[in-house]
Amino acid sequence: MDRDLTLFPEDEIGNALWELHQNGNDLLNEREIEFSVLFPSQELALQFGQLLLENNQKLSFTPYEANPELPWEITAYPYMPASYESIIGYKALLVSTAAHLKGEFAGVYFIS
């Protein structure tokens, strides 16, 4: 099967979606997808987490030891279709919301 670059662009997210698709996963069915954001302080991470909770988002809050400059991690777990547009849109929302709290986007992780 040829790769449709409009559905599976050649970037980190598009490649991950293409791999899921190649492994027979139905990407149209909603699934939980993890989006992680790192913060320089516990206070800023908690402020971000509160914003997510106020918008009915499931999340986790944990220390992040791999980066001493950004030692706090908030992971959001939205339930959504695994489409490139949905994932990029949610990522952009998190990035813009986290920016004023000095948060840095850490990645998207797909649950099969």
C-alpha positions as CSV (number, residue, x, y, z in Angstrom):
1,M,0.0,0.0,0.0
2,D,1.3,3.5,-0.9
3,R,1.6,6.0,1.9
4,D,-0.9,8.9,1.6
5,L,1.2,11.9,2.7
6,T,-1.9,13.9,3.4
7,L,-3.0,11.4,6.1
8,F,0.5,10.3,7.1
9,P,3.0,13.2,6.6
10,E,6.7,12.5,6.9
11,D,7.2,13.7,10.4
12,E,7.3,12.1,13.9
13,I,3.5,11.9,14.2
14,G,2.8,10.9,10.7
15,N,5.4,8.1,10.9
16,A,3.9,6.8,14.1
17,L,0.4,6.9,12.6
18,W,1.7,5.1,9.5
19,E,3.2,2.4,11.6
20,L,0.0,1.9,13.5
21,H,-1.9,1.8,10.2
22,Q,0.6,-0.8,8.7
23,N,0.1,-2.9,11.8
24,G,-3.6,-3.1,11.2
25,N,-4.9,-0.6,13.8
26,D,-8.1,1.2,13.0
27,L,-7.2,4.8,13.4
28,L,-10.7,6.1,13.1
29,N,-11.8,4.4,16.4
30,E,-11.2,6.7,19.3
31,R,-8.4,5.8,21.6
32,E,-6.4,7.3,24.5
33,I,-3.4,9.2,23.3
34,E,-0.7,10.5,25.7
35,F,0.6,14.1,25.3
36,S,3.4,15.1,27.7
37,V,4.6,18.6,28.6
38,L,7.6,19.4,30.9
39,F,7.8,22.3,33.3
40,P,10.6,24.0,35.3
41,S,8.7,24.1,38.6
42,Q,6.1,22.1,40.4
43,E,4.0,25.3,40.8
44,L,3.9,25.9,37.0
45,A,3.1,22.3,36.2
46,L,0.2,22.3,38.7
47,Q,-1.2,25.5,37.2
48,F,-1.1,23.8,33.8
49,G,-2.7,20.7,35.2
50,Q,-5.5,22.8,36.8
51,L,-6.3,24.3,33.4
52,L,-6.6,20.8,31.9
53,L,-8.7,19.6,34.8
54,E,-11.0,22.6,34.4
55,N,-11.5,21.4,30.8
56,N,-12.4,17.8,31.9
57,Q,-9.1,16.3,30.8
58,K,-7.6,13.2,32.3
59,L,-4.0,13.8,33.4
60,S,-1.1,12.6,35.4
61,F,1.5,14.7,37.3
62,T,5.0,13.2,38.0
63,P,8.6,14.2,38.6
64,Y,10.7,14.0,35.4
65,E,14.3,13.1,36.3
66,A,15.7,13.0,32.8
67,N,15.8,16.8,32.5
68,P,17.0,18.8,35.5
69,E,15.9,22.0,33.8
70,L,12.4,20.7,33.4
71,P,11.8,18.3,36.3
72,W,8.0,18.1,36.3
73,E,5.8,16.4,33.8
74,I,2.1,16.7,33.1
75,T,0.7,14.1,30.7
76,A,-2.8,14.6,29.2
77,Y,-4.8,11.5,28.1
78,P,-7.5,12.7,25.7
79,Y,-9.7,10.1,24.0
80,M,-9.7,10.9,20.3
81,P,-9.4,9.5,16.8
82,A,-5.8,8.8,15.9
83,S,-5.9,11.2,13.0
84,Y,-3.1,13.5,12.1
85,E,-5.3,16.6,12.2
86,S,-6.7,15.7,15.6
87,I,-3.3,15.1,17.1
88,I,-1.7,18.2,15.6
89,G,-4.6,20.3,16.8
90,Y,-4.5,19.0,20.3
91,K,-0.7,19.4,20.4
92,A,-0.9,23.0,19.2
93,L,-3.5,23.7,21.9
94,L,-1.2,22.3,24.6
95,V,1.9,24.1,23.3
96,S,0.2,27.5,23.2
97,T,-1.4,27.0,26.6
98,A,1.9,25.8,28.2
99,A,4.0,28.5,26.7
100,H,3.0,31.2,29.2
101,L,3.8,28.7,32.0
102,K,7.3,28.0,30.6
103,G,6.2,24.5,29.6
104,E,7.9,22.6,26.8
105,F,6.1,19.9,24.7
106,A,7.8,16.5,25.3
107,G,6.0,14.2,22.9
108,V,3.0,12.2,21.8
109,Y,2.7,8.5,22.7
110,F,0.2,6.2,21.0
111,I,-1.7,3.5,22.8
112,S,-2.5,0.7,20.4
